[in-house]
Amino acid sequence: MKLLGYRHVTVSEESEQMVDFFEKKLGLANSWTETDKYSGGVFKSENSWLEFWTKNEDMPEMTMLQLIVDDADEFAARIKTSGVELYGPVEERGERIYSMTAPNRMPVTIQSSIE
């Protein structure tokens, strides 16, 4: 069981300013191509990245932490023994995902690639 990286996701009305800040002010590459449905940015560094999305009817305002692991099932089995309420798994966009809520009410997911 290995933690590979983190994704910090923010959905807000300020996402355009955040994308502009990281892209134009800090000179980081935005790997997201905007679509009609989703506007925002993804700034990657190896297995970790920052995501900023514009709030819309499909994505409510929120902040989320995603833990990218080598085996979500194994990681989830260990977490369940600690008493954390865990939901899932679901499979979406080629990933196996479990979700939980941190003590500060932030959504947290555990994700691994489906091979």
N, C-alpha and C positions, 0 to 999 in steps of 0.2 A: 504494500500500500504506500503510495507516494503522492505527495502534493506537487503538481507540476506548475501551477501558476494561479493567478487571480484575475478576475474581471470585475471592475467597479463600474456599475451601470447607474446612470442618472437619467430620469425622464422628467423634463421640466419645460417651462416656457422660456427659460434662459439658455437652452441648449445651443442655439445659434451663436450666442456670445461666447460660450465655452468652446465650441468648435473653432470659431474665429481666433480665440486666444491661443489655443494649442497649435492651430494650423499656421496662422499668419504672424502671431507675435513670437511664438516659441520655435516656429519653423519645423514642426513635426508633421510627418506624412499622415494624411487622413486616408485610411484604406476603404472607406465606405463610399459607394456611389449612390447618390440620392435616388429615390424612387417616388412615385406618386403617393405611395402609402406611408413611407418612412423617411423622415428628414433627420439627419444627425451626423455623427462622426464616430469613427473607431480609430484609436491611436494605439498601435501594437508595439510591444517590446518582447520578443521571443514568445513565451507562453502566457504572458500577462498583457492586459490592455485596459484602456479606459473607453467607455461607451457613453455618448451623450445623444439622447433622442428627444425630439420635440413631442411634447404632450399632445395626444389626440384621443379620439373616442376608443381606439383599440389599445392605447397605452396610457394608463392613468399616471399622474405625477407620483414619483417614487424614487428611492435609492435602493439598490440591491447589490449584494456581494455574491459573486459566483466563485466557488472553489473548484479548480480544474484538477482532477486526480486521474491516476492511471486506471483505477477500477472503482467505479461508483458503488457497485454492489458490495464490495468488500469494505469500503469506507463506511457505507451506510450501516452494515451489520455491526461494526465496531461502535458507531455512534448510538445505535439503538440500545446497547447495553449500558450507556451512561444516563439513560432516562430522558433524552431529548426526543420530543415528538417530531417524527419524521414522516413525510408524505412521499408517495411515489413507489416505484419509479414510473416516469413517463419517458417516451422516446420522441424526440423532436429535433429536426435539422441534423440528424446523424449523431445525436448525443443521448446518453442515458442520464436522466436527471431526477434527483431527489430534492425536496425542499423542506425548509424549516424556518422558524422565526427566532432571531437572536433576542437576547434580553431587552435590547433597546427598540424592539419591534421591527427591526430591519429584516426584510426577506433575505434569506441565504439559501443558495443551492449548492449541491455537490454534483459535478458533471464529469462524465468521461466519454470519449469517443466510442461509438459502436463500431466494432470491427467486423 
